[in-house]
Amino acid sequence: MWLKIRSESGKFWVGVFAFGYVDPPAISRVVGTPDPTRVCVVSRGAAYIANTEDPDVWEQIPITPVLDVRSIPERQLLLFADFRCLSMFVNHFLTNPASTFT
């Protein structure tokens, strides 16, 4: 997925985010994060956190496929769901799965 990013300072850059999963129900979505200098990009199930000010600063979330992602600003977290569990991204760290579906 190609995405044009505009930082808070007005800088533009283009990011190329690899697909993670070719079949549905994997999603593609752009979600704000609690940190205004970072954005969450989900590209067909592969999730990335990118720094909007510096395109060289990014990380891939080690969950595949991401089937849903929710920003919960009042808790300062992102919530990711795959086929089996929920995981939280809090203060720049991914927690262990919050629960496993049975």
Secondary structure, 3 states (H helix, E strand, C coil): CEEEEECCCCCEEEEECCCCCCCCCCCCEEEECCCCCEEEEEECCEEEEEECCCCCCEEEECCCCCCEEEEEHHHCEEEEECCCEEEEEECCEECCCCEECC
